[in-house]
Amino acid sequence: MRRLDYNRLYQLKGAAEGKRVWIVGNGPSLKKLDLSKLQGEIVIVCNMIMRDKLPFTPTYYCLEDKQMVWNFHDDIMAYHVPGMTKLFPRALDSYVTGDDALLVNFHYENPDWRFSTNFAEDVYWGSTVAYMMLQLAYYLGAESTIVIGMDCGGGHFVSEKDYYQGKKANPAKWDLVFHGYEVAKKTFWQEGRTIWNATAGGKLEIFPRVPYEELF
C-alpha cells in the first residue's frame, strides 16, 4: 500500500510565496487564450488536460474524482511531465503509480464546508477539483491566484467525444461548486490574498475578473 509522503508534502508549503499561481480548468474558453504565455509560470492543471498538447509546462496536477480515475486510469497514470508533481486522494492509493505522484489526506465528506489551509495534513471536497486546486494554491503561499478555463457551463477544451471517450461522468452541481468558491474566496481575502478570474467569458462571477492579456 502506498503511504503519504509527508516530507514531500511539507516541502510544498510556501513554494510560491509572494508569487502568483495559475489554476487551469478544462473549459472550452481555453481555446481562446494564448496559453504559451504560461510557460515559466507556476501552473496547476487537472483532470483530462492531457487530451491536448499544452504549450507550457505545468507545475502541479490534481485529480480527486474516483470515477475519472476508474474510467481513464491508464491515460492519467501515463501522464508525466518533467518537474510536475501529481496529487491524488489517498483513497485511490491502489490505482496511483509513478514517483511523481503524491497522495493527500482527502476528505470526500465536507458537510461543514471546510477549506484547508494546511494541504499536507488535510484536503477537503468541494464538488469540483478546482476546490482542491485552490487549497493547494493557498498552501503554496500564492499571493495572487488566477483561474482560467473555468467556464462553469457545458463543454471542454476538446470535444466531448475526445474528452470522455464515450464513458460516464459525474455531472457538475453548480450550486455546490459556487458555494465552495465563496468559501475559498473568503479564506483568501481574510489573509489579504486574492483570487482573480481571467477566464475568457463563462459564468463564474464570484472572483473579480481581469483580462488575461493584461497579466503579461
N, CA, C and O of each residue as an XYZ file, in Angstrom:
864
protein
N       0.838     -1.205      0.000
C       0.000      0.000      0.000
C       0.873      1.256      0.000
O       1.824      1.360      0.774
N       0.548      2.183     -0.855
C       1.295      3.432     -0.948
C       0.948      4.328      0.237
O      -0.223      4.436      0.603
N       1.936      4.964      0.834
C       1.725      5.809      2.011
C       1.873      7.296      1.665
O       2.453      7.666      0.644
N       1.337      8.114      2.537
C       1.509      9.549      2.383
C       2.957      9.913      2.656
O       3.522      9.505      3.671
N       3.554     10.670      1.767
C       4.933     11.118      1.932
C       4.892     12.533      2.505
O       4.945     13.521      1.772
N       4.795     12.605      3.837
C       4.630     13.907      4.479
C       5.824     14.826      4.245
O       5.653     16.042      4.160
N       7.001     14.282      4.142
C       8.179     15.125      3.911
C       8.036     15.900      2.606
O       8.303     17.101      2.558
N       7.617     15.211      1.554
C       7.443     15.887      0.261
C       6.260     16.841      0.291
O       6.303     17.903     -0.330
N       5.211     16.474      1.004
C       4.046     17.357      1.103
C       4.392     18.634      1.866
O       3.971     19.724      1.481
N       5.151     18.498      2.938
C       5.544     19.680      3.721
C       6.438     20.605      2.913
O       6.440     21.815      3.140
N       7.193     20.058      1.977
C       8.076     20.874      1.148
C       7.297     21.792      0.204
O       7.850     22.757     -0.323
N       6.028     21.494     -0.005
C       5.202     22.342     -0.869
C       4.831     23.663     -0.190
O       4.541     24.653     -0.862
N       4.841     23.671      1.134
C       4.404     24.864      1.850
C       5.300     26.066      1.515
O       6.520     26.024      1.675
N       4.653     27.126      1.050
C       5.383     28.352      0.745
C       6.214     28.297     -0.510
O       7.009     29.203     -0.758
N       6.053     27.245     -1.322
C       6.866     27.112     -2.537
C       6.607     28.230     -3.542
O       7.431     28.483     -4.421
N       5.455     28.903     -3.410
C       5.138     30.022     -4.304
C       4.936     31.309     -3.515
O       4.200     32.202     -3.937
N       5.590     31.391     -2.379
C       5.442     32.564     -1.504
C       5.743     33.853     -2.264
O       6.802     33.998     -2.876
N       4.792     34.785     -2.211
C       4.978     36.079     -2.850
C       4.835     36.065     -4.358
O       5.054     37.084     -5.013
N       4.467     34.913     -4.920
C       4.338     34.794     -6.374
C       2.873     34.580     -6.752
O       1.999     34.516     -5.888
N       2.626     34.472     -8.043
C       1.271     34.168     -8.492
C       1.199     32.723     -8.963
O       2.176     32.164     -9.462
N       0.036     32.140     -8.795
C      -0.216     30.760     -9.189
C      -1.425     30.741    -10.115
O      -2.430     31.403     -9.857
N      -1.317     29.981    -11.184
C      -2.400     29.837    -12.142
C      -3.117     28.514    -11.907
O      -2.477     27.485    -11.689
N      -4.437     28.544    -11.952
C      -5.255     27.340    -11.879
C      -5.989     27.215    -13.206
O      -6.758     28.096    -13.591
N      -5.744     26.113    -13.896
C      -6.282     25.930    -15.246
C      -7.395     24.888    -15.226
O      -7.154     23.715    -14.939
N      -8.622     25.328    -15.534
C      -9.737     24.413    -15.679
C      -9.721     23.772    -17.055
O      -8.751     23.909    -17.800
N     -10.783     23.081    -17.386
C     -10.844     22.359    -18.659
C     -11.931     22.890    -19.578
O     -12.354     22.193    -20.500
N     -12.388     24.115    -19.340
C     -13.475     24.679    -20.126
C     -13.075     25.003    -21.559
O     -11.886     25.115    -21.858
N     -14.065     25.158    -22.460
C     -13.792     25.445    -23.872
C     -13.112     26.786    -24.104
O     -12.494     26.990    -25.149
N     -13.217     27.699    -23.150
C     -12.608     29.019    -23.320
C     -11.086     28.967    -23.378
O     -10.456     29.938    -23.797
N     -10.486     27.861    -22.967
C      -9.025     27.744    -23.056
C      -8.554     27.949    -24.490
O      -7.451     28.443    -24.725
N      -9.384     27.573    -25.433
C      -9.022     27.702    -26.844
C      -8.941     29.168    -27.282
O      -8.395     29.465    -28.344
N      -9.473     30.075    -26.478
C      -9.468     31.493    -26.823
C      -8.218     32.207    -26.312
O      -7.991     33.371    -26.641
N      -7.413     31.519    -25.514
C      -6.267     32.149    -24.863
C      -4.943     31.646    -25.440
O      -4.839     30.500    -25.876
N      -3.953     32.505    -25.436
C      -2.604     32.113    -25.829
C      -1.927     31.498    -24.609
O      -1.296     32.198    -23.817
N      -2.063     30.194    -24.469
C      -1.556     29.504    -23.288
C      -0.044     29.409    -23.257
O       0.524     29.057    -22.223
N       0.618     29.710    -24.352
C       2.086     29.687    -24.354
C       2.645     30.738    -23.392
O       3.794     30.638    -22.961
N       1.842     31.737    -23.061
C       2.274     32.777    -22.132
C       2.476     32.230    -20.716
O       3.111     32.878    -19.884
N       1.940     31.047    -20.447
C       2.073     30.447    -19.120
C       3.407     29.729    -18.913
O       3.711     29.292    -17.804
N       4.195     29.610    -19.968
C       5.490     28.962    -19.815
C       6.347     29.738    -18.811
O       6.516     30.951    -18.929
N       6.880     29.023    -17.830
C       7.689     29.656    -16.792
C       6.900     30.096    -15.584
O       7.482     30.520    -14.585
N       5.566     30.003    -15.656
C       4.706     30.359    -14.529
C       4.469     29.125    -13.651
O       4.748     28.001    -14.069
N       3.959     29.335    -12.449
C       3.554     28.238    -11.577
C       2.106     27.916    -11.919
O       1.210     28.729    -11.692
N       1.881     26.722    -12.467
C       0.570     26.380    -13.019
C       0.072     25.046    -12.462
O       0.802     24.055    -12.440
N      -1.175     25.041    -12.016
C      -1.827     23.822    -11.555
C      -2.851     23.415    -12.604
O      -3.718     24.211    -12.965
N      -2.760     22.178    -13.097
C      -3.709     21.661    -14.074
C      -4.468     20.484    -13.469
O      -4.184     20.069    -12.345
N      -5.426     19.952    -14.210
C      -6.277     18.933    -13.599
C      -6.924     18.008    -14.632
O      -6.866     18.245    -15.838
N      -7.535     16.959    -14.116
C      -8.406     16.051    -14.853
C      -7.804     15.603    -16.183
O      -6.681     15.098    -16.202
N      -8.512     15.771    -17.282
C      -8.054     15.222    -18.556
C      -7.370     16.279    -19.413
O      -7.561     16.316    -20.629
N      -6.585     17.122    -18.792
C      -5.869     18.180    -19.512
C      -4.923     17.592    -20.557
O      -4.547     18.281    -21.506
N      -4.541     16.340    -20.393
C      -3.618     15.705    -21.338
C      -4.280     15.350    -22.664
O      -3.619     14.817    -23.555
N      -5.578     15.636    -22.811
C      -6.266     15.351    -24.067
C      -5.754     16.218    -25.225
O      -6.030     15.926    -26.389
N      -5.029     17.254    -24.914
C      -4.440     18.093    -25.955
C      -3.033     18.478    -25.499
O      -2.749     18.517    -24.302
N      -2.174     18.757    -26.444
C      -0.806     19.137    -26.114
C      -0.781     20.568    -25.594
O      -1.327     21.474    -26.224
N      -0.151     20.765    -24.453
C      -0.093     22.094    -23.849
C       1.176     22.834    -24.278
O       2.244     22.230    -24.367
N       1.063     24.132    -24.542
C       2.240     24.914    -24.937
C       2.990     25.495    -23.739
O       3.710     26.484    -23.874
N       2.821     24.882    -22.577
C       3.531     25.304    -21.377
C       3.778     24.074    -20.508
O       3.191     23.016    -20.733
N       4.642     24.222    -19.526
C       4.970     23.113    -18.632
C       4.244     23.276    -17.309
O       4.566     24.185    -16.544
N       3.264     22.411    -17.016
C       2.560     22.508    -15.727
C       3.490     22.197    -14.560
O       4.477     21.474    -14.703
N       3.154     22.755    -13.414
C       3.935     22.524    -12.205
C       3.301     21.457    -11.320
O       3.994     20.644    -10.710
N       1.984     21.476    -11.262
C       1.233     20.524    -10.437
C       0.008     20.033    -11.212
O      -0.550     20.734    -12.056
N      -0.382     18.805    -10.890
C      -1.569     18.201    -11.485
C      -2.431     17.645    -10.362
O      -1.923     16.952     -9.481
N      -3.734     17.940    -10.379
C      -4.649     17.465     -9.341
C      -5.800     16.673     -9.948
O      -6.302     17.002    -11.023
N      -6.206     15.628     -9.242
C      -7.392     14.872     -9.615
C      -7.970     14.247     -8.356
O      -7.236     13.672     -7.551
N      -9.299     14.358     -8.182
C      -9.914     13.770     -6.998
C     -11.142     12.918     -7.316
O     -11.665     12.238     -6.433
N     -11.604     12.948     -8.560
C     -12.807     12.225     -8.966
C     -12.503     10.739     -9.131
O     -11.748     10.352    -10.024
N     -13.083      9.913     -8.279
C     -12.822      8.468     -8.326
C     -13.230      7.865     -9.665
O     -12.506      7.050    -10.237
N     -14.400      8.273    -10.159
C     -14.889      7.691    -11.410
C     -13.967      8.019    -12.574
O     -13.777      7.198    -13.471
N     -13.400      9.207    -12.559
C     -12.496      9.588    -13.631
C     -11.249      8.707    -13.621
O     -10.749      8.320    -14.677
N     -10.753      8.393    -12.429
C      -9.585      7.505    -12.324
C      -9.946      6.102    -12.790
O      -9.166      5.453    -13.487
N     -11.128      5.636    -12.404
C     -11.546      4.302    -12.834
C     -11.684      4.244    -14.358
O     -11.281      3.264    -14.984
N     -12.251      5.290    -14.947
C     -12.509      5.287    -16.388
C     -11.249      5.471    -17.232
O     -11.105      4.867    -18.294
N     -10.338      6.316    -16.742
C      -9.200      6.716    -17.568
C      -7.861      6.464    -16.881
O      -6.906      7.219    -17.067
N      -7.801      5.405    -16.091
C      -6.621      5.124    -15.288
C      -5.333      5.141    -16.104
O      -4.362      5.789    -15.714
N      -5.317      4.447    -17.210
C      -4.082      4.316    -17.983
C      -3.600      5.668    -18.501
O      -2.407      5.965    -18.442
N      -4.523      6.489    -19.009
C      -4.152      7.805    -19.531
C      -3.620      8.706    -18.420
O      -2.637      9.422    -18.609
N      -4.275      8.663    -17.266
C      -3.892      9.537    -16.153
C      -2.527      9.145    -15.591
O      -1.685     10.005    -15.333
N      -2.315      7.858    -15.405
C      -1.052      7.412    -14.829
C       0.105      7.523    -15.820
O       1.266      7.592    -15.417
N      -0.212      7.540    -17.113
C       0.832      7.681    -18.126
C       1.187      9.140    -18.379
O       2.127      9.438    -19.115
N       0.435     10.043    -17.770
C       0.672     11.470    -17.977
C       1.825     11.930    -17.084
O       1.648     12.110    -15.879
N       2.987     12.115    -17.672
C       4.173     12.554    -16.940
C       4.767     13.778    -17.634
O       4.920     13.800    -18.855
N       5.091     14.771    -16.856
C       5.759     15.975    -17.356
C       6.976     16.202    -16.476
O       6.828     16.235    -15.255
N       8.175     16.360    -17.033
C       9.368     16.583    -16.207
C       9.166     17.748    -15.239
O       8.821     18.857    -15.648
N       9.383     17.482    -13.960
C       9.271     18.517    -12.945
C       7.875     18.718    -12.390
O       7.699     19.483    -11.441
N       6.879     18.052    -12.954
C       5.498     18.210    -12.489
C       5.167     17.196    -11.399
O       5.520     16.023    -11.512
N       4.485     17.648    -10.338
C       4.035     16.786     -9.254
C       2.550     16.511     -9.409
O       1.760     17.431     -9.620
N       2.171     15.241     -9.306
C       0.772     14.842     -9.416
C       0.227     14.527     -8.028
O       0.912     13.900     -7.219
N      -1.005     14.960     -7.746
C      -1.594     14.821     -6.420
C      -2.957     14.135     -6.510
O      -3.824     14.531     -7.289
N      -3.118     13.089     -5.686
C      -4.340     12.292     -5.685
C      -4.792     12.012     -4.247
O      -3.962     12.028     -3.338
N      -6.081     11.757     -4.020
C      -6.559     11.342     -2.702
C      -5.969     10.000     -2.291
O      -5.725      9.135     -3.133
N      -5.742      9.836     -1.002
C      -5.173      8.574     -0.521
C      -6.127      7.413     -0.755
O      -5.686      6.264     -0.793
N      -7.413      7.675     -0.914
C      -8.391      6.619     -1.186
C      -8.125      5.930     -2.521
O      -8.632      4.836     -2.773
N      -7.336      6.567     -3.366
C      -7.016      5.999     -4.678
C      -5.632      5.357     -4.697
O      -5.057      5.151     -5.766
N      -5.101      5.042     -3.525
C      -3.719      4.560     -3.431
C      -3.465      3.317     -4.270
O      -2.366      3.151     -4.799
N      -4.453      2.443     -4.405
C      -4.233      1.208     -5.162
C      -4.176      1.449     -6.672
O      -3.793      0.561     -7.434
N      -4.560      2.661     -7.102
C      -4.552      2.988     -8.532
C      -3.366      3.863     -8.927
O      -3.018      3.952    -10.104
N      -2.757      4.500     -7.951
C      -1.744      5.515     -8.243
C      -0.367      4.885     -8.415
O       0.061      4.057     -7.612
N       0.317      5.298     -9.485
C       1.663      4.821     -9.751
C       2.554      6.001    -10.125
O       2.065      7.081    -10.457
N       3.855      5.785    -10.069
C       4.803      6.797    -10.510
C       5.434      7.571     -9.368
O       4.771      7.905     -8.386
N       6.731      7.853     -9.508
C       7.458      8.598     -8.490
C       7.053     10.070     -8.434
O       7.346     10.759     -7.458
N       6.381     10.550     -9.480
C       5.965     11.951     -9.498
C       4.613     12.158     -8.835
O       4.114     13.282     -8.781
N       4.011     11.073     -8.325
C       2.680     11.153     -7.720
C       2.746     11.156     -6.196
O       3.534     10.431     -5.588
N       1.908     11.981     -5.602
C       1.788     12.048     -4.149
C       0.329     11.858     -3.751
O      -0.581     12.300     -4.453
N       0.120     11.194     -2.618
C      -1.215     11.054     -2.063
C      -1.440     12.124     -1.008
O      -0.508     12.543     -0.322
N      -2.691     12.561     -0.886
C      -3.048     13.534      0.145
C      -4.219     12.996      0.958
O      -4.972     12.143      0.490
N      -4.361     13.493      2.155
C      -5.433     13.069      3.054
C      -6.715     13.802      2.665
O      -7.115     14.775      3.303
N      -7.345     13.308      1.604
C      -8.515     13.969      1.025
C      -9.789     13.476      1.703
O     -10.001     12.271      1.839
N     -10.641     14.419      2.129
C     -11.906     14.089      2.784
C     -13.042     14.238      1.780
O     -13.350     15.349      1.348
N     -13.663     13.127      1.408
C     -14.753     13.169      0.438
C     -16.059     13.660      1.057
O     -17.009     13.951      0.331
N     -16.122     13.755      2.367
C     -17.283     14.327      3.036
C     -16.871     15.651      3.662
O     -15.861     15.734      4.361
N     -17.666     16.686      3.403
C     -17.315     18.016      3.904
C     -18.598     18.792      4.226
O     -18.866     19.830      3.622
N     -19.384     18.286      5.177
C     -20.678     18.915      5.474
C     -20.561     20.330      6.016
O     -21.491     21.122      5.868
N     -19.446     20.661      6.638
C     -19.266     21.998      7.216
C     -18.541     22.950      6.277
O     -18.221     24.077      6.654
N     -18.287     22.504      5.070
C     -17.606     23.304      4.052
C     -16.287     23.873      4.581
O     -16.068     25.084      4.601
N     -15.432     22.964      5.002
C     -14.096     23.363      5.433
C     -13.192     23.614      4.230
O     -13.333     22.975      3.187
N     -12.285     24.532      4.389
C     -11.267     24.829      3.391
C      -9.929     24.705      4.086
O      -9.640     25.458      5.016
N      -9.113     23.770      3.650
C      -7.856     23.506      4.340
C      -6.808     24.569      4.036
O      -6.591     24.939      2.883
N      -6.168     25.046      5.086
C      -5.018     25.936      4.927
C      -3.710     25.170      5.166
O      -2.624     25.748      5.156
N      -3.842     23.862      5.380
C      -2.675     23.000      5.575
C      -2.829     21.769      4.686
O      -3.231     20.700      5.145
N      -2.506     21.936      3.424
C      -2.695     20.916      2.403
C      -1.976     19.613      2.733
O      -2.437     18.540      2.342
N      -0.866     19.686      3.436
C      -0.102     18.481      3.769
C      -0.839     17.588      4.751
O      -0.592     16.383      4.797
N      -1.735     18.158      5.533
C      -2.449     17.404      6.559
C      -3.857     16.994      6.103
O      -4.269     15.853      6.314
N      -4.589     17.921      5.482
C      -5.970     17.664      5.087
C      -6.308     18.423      3.820
O      -5.828     19.535      3.597
N      -7.148     17.805      2.986
C      -7.686     18.451      1.795
C      -9.165     18.095      1.738
O      -9.536     16.944      1.966
N     -10.013     19.078      1.436
C     -11.450     18.863      1.507
C     -12.138     18.912      0.151
O     -11.758     19.672     -0.740
N     -13.167     18.073      0.024
C     -14.025     18.026     -1.146
C     -14.824     19.322     -1.274
O     -15.212     19.927     -0.275
N     -15.063     19.739     -2.526
C     -15.860     20.930     -2.750
C     -16.679     20.843     -4.016
O     -17.009     21.871     -4.608
N     -17.018     19.628     -4.448
C     -17.848     19.377     -5.622
C     -17.155     19.706     -6.936
O     -17.794     19.688     -7.988
N     -15.864     20.005     -6.896
C     -15.066     20.262     -8.088
C     -13.601     20.119     -7.730
O     -13.187     20.442     -6.616
N     -12.815     19.630     -8.685
C     -11.381     19.510     -8.436
C     -10.758     20.886     -8.202
O      -9.706     20.990     -7.572
N     -11.394     21.933     -8.700
C     -10.860     23.284     -8.508
C     -10.774     23.652     -7.033
O      -9.917     24.446     -6.644
N     -11.647     23.088     -6.210
C     -11.600     23.354     -4.765
C     -10.306     22.777     -4.187
O      -9.669     23.400     -3.337
N      -9.927     21.606     -4.643
C      -8.646     21.008     -4.242
C      -7.492     21.875     -4.721
O      -6.529     22.097     -3.988
N      -7.590     22.361     -5.947
C      -6.523     23.179     -6.527
C      -6.367     24.502     -5.777
O      -5.249     24.984     -5.591
N      -7.468     25.079     -5.352
C      -7.406     26.329     -4.597
C      -6.765     26.119     -3.227
O      -6.040     26.987     -2.740
N      -7.032     24.967     -2.604
C      -6.392     24.655     -1.329
C      -4.884     24.475     -1.512
O      -4.095     24.859     -0.648
N      -4.497     23.892     -2.638
C      -3.074     23.754     -2.938
C      -2.429     25.121     -3.154
O      -1.350     25.389     -2.626
N      -3.086     25.986     -3.928
C      -2.549     27.318     -4.183
C      -2.363     28.082     -2.883
O      -1.372     28.791     -2.709
N      -3.314     27.938     -1.974
C      -3.201     28.595     -0.670
C      -1.971     28.084      0.070
O      -1.193     28.872      0.609
N      -1.798     26.771      0.096
C      -0.683     26.168      0.824
C       0.656     26.548      0.198
O       1.656     26.689      0.902
N       0.675     26.711     -1.102
C       1.906     27.116     -1.791
C       2.302     28.545     -1.430
O       3.433     28.965     -1.674
N       1.367     29.279     -0.853
C       1.660     30.637     -0.426
C       1.406     31.684     -1.484
O       1.918     32.800     -1.393
N       0.614     31.333     -2.497
C       0.364     32.267     -3.595
C      -0.178     33.597     -3.094
O      -1.157     33.641     -2.349
N       0.463     34.668     -3.510
C      -0.045     35.996     -3.179
C      -1.244     36.334     -4.050
O      -2.190     36.988     -3.612
N      -1.181     35.875     -5.291
C      -2.262     36.077     -6.242
C      -2.522     34.765     -6.956
O      -1.596     34.155     -7.490
N      -3.772     34.323     -6.973
C      -4.160     33.106     -7.674
C      -5.085     33.490     -8.811
O      -6.055     34.220     -8.608
N      -4.790     33.006    -10.000
C      -5.556     33.370    -11.193
C      -6.148     32.111    -11.804
O      -5.428     31.147    -12.066
N      -7.450     32.113    -12.031
C      -8.115     30.961    -12.628
C      -8.462     31.256    -14.084
O      -8.877     32.365    -14.422
N      -8.289     30.263    -14.932
C      -8.696     30.347    -16.337
C      -9.350     29.027    -16.723
O      -9.146     28.007    -16.064
N     -10.125     29.051    -17.779
C     -10.775     27.833    -18.233
C     -11.870     27.358    -17.311
O     -12.281     26.200    -17.392
N     -12.354     28.219    -16.435
C     -13.453     27.882    -15.534
C     -14.735     28.512    -16.072
O     -15.227     29.510    -15.546
N     -15.253     27.912    -17.118
C     -16.440     28.438    -17.788
C     -17.705     28.220    -16.960
O     -18.668     28.980    -17.065
N     -17.688     27.166    -16.131
C     -18.844     26.835    -15.289
C     -20.095     26.647    -16.132
O     -21.175     27.137    -15.803
N     -19.919     25.932    -17.214
C     -21.015     25.599    -18.108
C     -20.675     24.323    -18.837
O     -19.776     23.597    -18.413
N     -21.358     24.028    -19.910
C     -21.128     22.789    -20.623
C     -19.885     22.824    -21.491
O     -19.424     23.886    -21.909
N     -19.355     21.643    -21.752
C     -18.263     21.515    -22.693
C     -16.879     21.560    -22.094
O     -16.688     21.925    -20.934
N     -15.907     21.175    -22.925
C     -14.498     21.184    -22.537
C     -13.657     21.735    -23.680
O     -14.181     22.052    -24.747
N     -12.376     21.845    -23.459
C     -11.484     22.448    -24.450
C     -11.241     21.548    -25.666
O     -10.685     21.981    -26.675
N     -11.669     20.293    -25.548
C     -11.734     19.396    -26.701
C     -13.171     18.882    -26.767
O     -13.942     19.105    -25.834
N     -13.540     18.211    -27.835
C     -14.909     17.719    -27.972
C     -15.241     16.729    -26.862
O     -14.350     16.091    -26.301
N     -16.523     16.608    -26.552
C     -16.928     15.667    -25.505
C     -16.579     14.232    -25.909
O     -16.290     13.399    -25.050
N     -16.605     13.943    -27.204
C     -16.226     12.620    -27.683
C     -14.773     12.325    -27.350
O     -14.434     11.214    -26.943
N     -13.915     13.325    -27.524
C     -12.494     13.137    -27.225
C     -12.219     13.189    -25.729
O     -11.325     12.506    -25.230
N     -12.992     14.001    -25.017
C     -12.729     14.180    -23.584
C     -13.147     12.938    -22.787
O     -12.346     12.386    -22.032
N     -14.382     12.507    -22.954
C     -14.901     11.392    -22.159
C     -14.807     10.044    -22.869
O     -14.931      8.995    -22.236
N     -14.592     10.070    -24.168
C     -14.415      8.844    -24.952
C     -15.548      7.843    -24.714
O     -15.326      6.636    -24.614
N     -16.765      8.378    -24.627
C     -17.942      7.537    -24.505
C     -18.213      6.981    -23.120
O     -19.134      6.183    -22.944
N     -17.430      7.388    -22.139
C     -17.619      6.869    -20.780
C     -18.407      7.854    -19.924
O     -18.502      9.037    -20.252
N     -18.963      7.364    -18.838
C     -19.816      8.173    -17.977
C     -18.991      9.168    -17.168
O     -17.808      8.960    -16.901
N     -19.665     10.263    -16.787
C     -19.011     11.285    -15.969
C     -19.968     11.751    -14.890
O     -21.186     11.661    -15.044
N     -19.412     12.246    -13.804
C     -20.240     12.818    -12.754
C     -20.694     14.217    -13.173
O     -19.850     15.071    -13.445
N     -21.998     14.474    -13.233
C     -22.464     15.800    -13.646
C     -22.123     16.857    -12.598
O     -22.137     16.588    -11.397
N     -21.820     18.054    -13.073
C     -21.490     19.143    -12.156
C     -22.731     19.634    -11.422
O     -23.805     19.743    -12.014
N     -22.585     19.925    -10.144
C     -23.657     20.520     -9.344
C     -23.228     21.949     -9.046
O     -22.525     22.212     -8.071
N     -23.663     22.864     -9.903
C     -23.111     24.204     -9.897
C     -23.408     24.982     -8.628
O     -22.611     25.833     -8.235
N     -24.540     24.713     -7.973
C     -24.830     25.425     -6.723
C     -23.782     25.093     -5.669
O     -23.368     25.966     -4.906
N     -23.347     23.826     -5.624
C     -22.312     23.421     -4.670
C     -20.947     23.967     -5.080
O     -20.170     24.409     -4.234
N     -20.658     23.934     -6.375
C     -19.387     24.466     -6.876
C     -19.247     25.935     -6.501
O     -18.208     26.353     -5.991
N     -20.289     26.716     -6.753
C     -20.235     28.146     -6.479
C     -20.136     28.426     -4.980
O     -19.473     29.375     -4.561
N     -20.796     27.597     -4.181
C     -20.688     27.784     -2.730
C     -19.246     27.560     -2.278
O     -18.720     28.307     -1.453
N     -18.618     26.529     -2.827
C     -17.219     26.271     -2.481
C     -16.318     27.421     -2.881
O     -15.384     27.758     -2.154
N     -16.585     28.027     -4.028
C     -15.786     29.168     -4.468
C     -15.943     30.347     -3.509
O     -14.987     31.083     -3.265
N     -17.133     30.525     -2.973
C     -17.358     31.593     -1.996
C     -16.539     31.343     -0.733
O     -15.958     32.268     -0.165
N     -16.497     30.091     -0.304
C     -15.706     29.736      0.883
C     -14.224     29.992      0.621
O     -13.528     30.548      1.472
N     -13.747     29.594     -0.539
C     -12.341     29.805     -0.887
C     -12.012     31.291     -0.941
O     -10.988     31.728     -0.415
N     -12.874     32.056     -1.573
C     -12.649     33.493     -1.693
C     -12.529     34.149     -0.319
O     -11.641     34.970     -0.091
N     -13.422     33.784      0.587
C     -13.398     34.355      1.939
C     -12.094     34.008      2.645
O     -11.507     34.852      3.322
N     -11.637     32.761      2.487
C     -10.404     32.319      3.144
C      -9.201     33.100      2.631
O      -8.365     33.546      3.417
N      -9.112     33.266      1.328
C      -8.003     34.018      0.733
C      -8.051     35.478      1.154
O      -7.038     36.053      1.553
N      -9.224     36.067      1.063
C      -9.356     37.510      1.337
C      -9.038     37.830      2.799
O      -8.510     38.901      3.097
N      -9.356     36.912      3.706
C      -9.056     37.145      5.118
C      -7.561     37.279      5.370
O      -7.139     37.903      6.343
N      -6.767     36.689      4.487
C      -5.315     36.762      4.617
C      -4.717     37.833      3.715
O      -3.497     37.924      3.577
N      -5.578     38.644      3.100
C      -5.092     39.698      2.222
C      -4.562     39.173      0.901
O      -3.767     39.833      0.233
N      -5.010     37.975      0.528
C      -4.595     37.357     -0.721
C      -5.776     37.339     -1.690
O      -6.928     37.403     -1.262
N      -5.500     37.253     -2.973
C      -6.560     37.428     -3.957
C      -6.702     36.240     -4.897
O      -5.740     35.522     -5.169
N      -7.924     36.049     -5.388
C      -8.213     35.105     -6.461
C      -8.847     35.920     -7.586
O      -9.846     36.608     -7.378
N      -8.260     35.836     -8.778
C      -8.761     36.568     -9.934
C      -9.268     35.583    -10.987
O      -8.756     34.469    -11.105
N     -10.259     35.996    -11.735
C     -10.796     35.176    -12.814
C     -10.420     35.789    -14.155
O     -10.937     36.839    -14.536
N      -9.516     35.124    -14.868
C      -9.101     35.587    -16.196
C      -9.675     34.696    -17.294
O      -9.182     34.693    -18.422
N     -10.724     33.939    -16.954
C     -11.398     33.103    -17.939
C     -11.992     33.979    -19.033
O     -12.512     35.060    -18.758
N     -11.914     33.512    -20.264
C     -12.494     34.248    -21.388
C     -13.983     33.945    -21.468
O     -14.399     32.981    -22.109
N     -14.778     34.781    -20.809
C     -16.224     34.559    -20.772
C     -16.605     33.617    -19.652
O     -15.948     33.581    -18.611
N     -17.668     32.850    -19.862
C     -18.118     31.920    -18.844
C     -19.061     32.547    -17.839
O     -19.418     33.720    -17.949
N     -19.464     31.747    -16.851
C     -20.489     32.154    -15.893
C     -19.964     32.406    -14.482
O     -20.748     32.695    -13.578
N     -18.671     32.304    -14.283
C     -18.100     32.485    -12.956
C     -17.880     33.969    -12.667
O     -17.041     34.617    -13.293
N     -18.646     34.495    -11.712
C     -18.534     35.910    -11.372
C     -18.173     36.125     -9.900
O     -18.150     37.261     -9.427
N     -17.892     35.047     -9.180
C     -17.573     35.158     -7.754
C     -16.224     35.820     -7.541
O     -16.058     36.641     -6.639
N     -15.262     35.457     -8.378
C     -13.939     36.071     -8.292
C     -13.895     37.257     -9.250
O     -14.393     37.154    -10.372
N     -13.312     38.375     -8.835
C     -13.243     39.532     -9.736
C     -12.485     39.187    -11.010
O     -11.519     38.424    -10.991
N     -12.938     39.756    -12.103
C     -12.353     39.443    -13.406
C     -11.178     40.369    -13.733
O     -11.117     41.527    -13.318
N     -10.272     39.804    -14.484
C      -9.127     40.577    -15.002
C      -8.840     40.035    -16.402
O      -8.844     38.819    -16.594
N      -8.589     40.908    -17.388
C      -8.281     40.433    -18.739
C      -6.984     39.645    -18.772
O      -5.960     40.100    -18.264
N      -7.027     38.482    -19.361
C      -5.881     37.575    -19.424
C      -4.655     38.272    -20.021
O      -3.559     38.182    -19.467
N      -4.836     38.961    -21.140
C      -3.703     39.569    -21.861
C      -3.019     40.659    -21.042
O      -1.851     40.966    -21.284
N      -3.715     41.241    -20.089
C      -3.122     42.321    -19.296
C      -2.223     41.814    -18.178
O      -1.613     42.607    -17.462
N      -2.140     40.515    -18.027
C      -1.368     39.929    -16.928
C       0.071     39.607    -17.329
O       0.826     39.042    -16.537
N       0.449     39.963    -18.552
C       1.809     39.654    -19.020
C       2.498     40.905    -19.537
O       3.648     40.842    -19.972
